[in-house]
Amino acid sequence: MAKRYELPDLVWDLVADICYESRRSGRPRTDDRLMLNGVLWVLCSGAAWRDMPERFGPMSTVYQRVGDWRNRGAFDQMPKRPHIKLNEGCQSLSS
């Protein structure tokens, strides 16, 4: 069960591929779900970035990930995902 302000598994499954970015080299990427949960915690709680709990990782990393996702249009795509899945389900039922 997801904690307060954190994505449940079902929702994460819908948006995980939007957040993921493959890398060939460099430091291992911090878990995208953890980063997104940190973003949601800040936005939903109304707290400052510096007050984000340590369990989400370094504030600077979470903040940087927000910028990356924003620049790639991830936040524009996320709200559309439930509608896409519903439409796919309706089409498979009518076939």
One Martini backbone bead per residue (centre of mass of N, CA, C, O) as a GRO file, in nm:
protein
   95
    1MET     BB    1   0.096   0.037   0.022
    2ALA     BB    2   0.068   0.357  -0.013
    3LYS     BB    3   0.164   0.643   0.081
    4ARG     BB    4   0.136   0.946   0.137
    5TYR     BB    5   0.177   1.094  -0.179
    6GLU     BB    6   0.186   0.811  -0.324
    7LEU     BB    7   0.213   0.581  -0.564
    8PRO     BB    8   0.048   0.339  -0.681
    9ASP     BB    9   0.103   0.068  -0.869
   10LEU     BB   10  -0.108   0.122  -1.094
   11VAL     BB   11  -0.005   0.408  -1.165
   12TRP     BB   12   0.289   0.345  -1.219
   13ASP     BB   13   0.237   0.150  -1.459
   14LEU     BB   14   0.129   0.387  -1.646
   15VAL     BB   15   0.411   0.593  -1.608
   16ALA     BB   16   0.698   0.463  -1.615
   17ASP     BB   17   0.788   0.507  -1.921
   18ILE     BB   18   0.799   0.821  -1.901
   19CYS     BB   19   1.037   0.835  -1.680
   20TYR     BB   20   1.221   0.671  -1.837
   21GLU     BB   21   1.591   0.663  -1.882
   22SER     BB   22   1.837   0.566  -2.065
   23ARG     BB   23   2.172   0.441  -1.982
   24ARG     BB   24   2.517   0.363  -2.049
   25SER     BB   25   2.650   0.567  -1.846
   26GLY     BB   26   2.752   0.610  -1.535
   27ARG     BB   27   2.559   0.668  -1.293
   28PRO     BB   28   2.322   0.532  -1.132
   29ARG     BB   29   1.993   0.556  -1.138
   30THR     BB   30   1.754   0.683  -0.971
   31ASP     BB   31   1.457   0.608  -0.874
   32ASP     BB   32   1.176   0.721  -1.029
   33ARG     BB   33   0.956   0.671  -0.820
   34LEU     BB   34   1.091   0.816  -0.587
   35MET     BB   35   1.107   1.090  -0.727
   36LEU     BB   36   0.801   1.126  -0.781
   37ASN     BB   37   0.720   1.109  -0.483
   38GLY     BB   38   0.875   1.364  -0.402
   39VAL     BB   39   0.718   1.557  -0.577
   40LEU     BB   40   0.437   1.496  -0.456
   41TRP     BB   41   0.503   1.576  -0.170
   42VAL     BB   42   0.558   1.873  -0.225
   43LEU     BB   43   0.292   1.948  -0.374
   44CYS     BB   44   0.083   1.835  -0.154
   45SER     BB   45   0.210   1.970   0.115
   46GLY     BB   46   0.363   2.262   0.058
   47ALA     BB   47   0.648   2.229   0.082
   48ALA     BB   48   0.965   2.261   0.077
   49TRP     BB   49   1.226   2.114  -0.069
   50ARG     BB   50   1.408   2.112   0.197
   51ASP     BB   51   1.161   1.935   0.352
   52MET     BB   52   1.212   1.681   0.230
   53PRO     BB   53   1.239   1.369   0.276
   54GLU     BB   54   1.510   1.148   0.271
   55ARG     BB   55   1.366   0.895   0.131
   56PHE     BB   56   1.385   1.048  -0.169
   57GLY     BB   57   1.642   1.193  -0.145
   58PRO     BB   58   1.797   1.429  -0.294
   59MET     BB   59   1.677   1.730  -0.367
   60SER     BB   60   1.847   1.788  -0.625
   61THR     BB   61   1.759   1.533  -0.779
   62VAL     BB   62   1.456   1.578  -0.783
   63TYR     BB   63   1.465   1.859  -0.915
   64GLN     BB   64   1.611   1.768  -1.173
   65ARG     BB   65   1.393   1.564  -1.266
   66VAL     BB   66   1.174   1.769  -1.314
   67GLY     BB   67   1.318   1.914  -1.545
   68ASP     BB   68   1.345   1.671  -1.732
   69TRP     BB   69   1.040   1.604  -1.754
   70ARG     BB   70   0.947   1.876  -1.855
   71ASN     BB   71   1.126   1.883  -2.117
   72ARG     BB   72   0.986   1.598  -2.221
   73GLY     BB   73   0.663   1.600  -2.136
   74ALA     BB   74   0.562   1.410  -1.900
   75PHE     BB   75   0.333   1.585  -1.758
   76ASP     BB   76   0.148   1.579  -2.015
   77GLN     BB   77   0.113   1.256  -2.035
   78MET     BB   78   0.003   1.141  -1.763
   79PRO     BB   79  -0.313   1.216  -1.775
   80LYS     BB   80  -0.363   1.031  -2.042
   81ARG     BB   81  -0.326   0.729  -1.961
   82PRO     BB   82  -0.603   0.636  -1.849
   83HIS     BB   83  -0.755   0.686  -2.116
   84ILE     BB   84  -0.598   0.490  -2.292
   85LYS     BB   85  -0.659   0.232  -2.127
   86LEU     BB   86  -0.965   0.249  -2.149
   87ASN     BB   87  -0.981   0.238  -2.459
   88GLU     BB   88  -0.844  -0.037  -2.489
   89GLY     BB   89  -1.055  -0.194  -2.321
   90CYS     BB   90  -1.304  -0.125  -2.498
   91GLN     BB   91  -1.194  -0.246  -2.764
   92SER     BB   92  -1.157  -0.540  -2.657
   93LEU     BB   93  -1.464  -0.582  -2.583
   94SER     BB   94  -1.580  -0.523  -2.886
   95SER     BB   95  -1.415  -0.767  -3.039
   0.00000   0.00000   0.00000
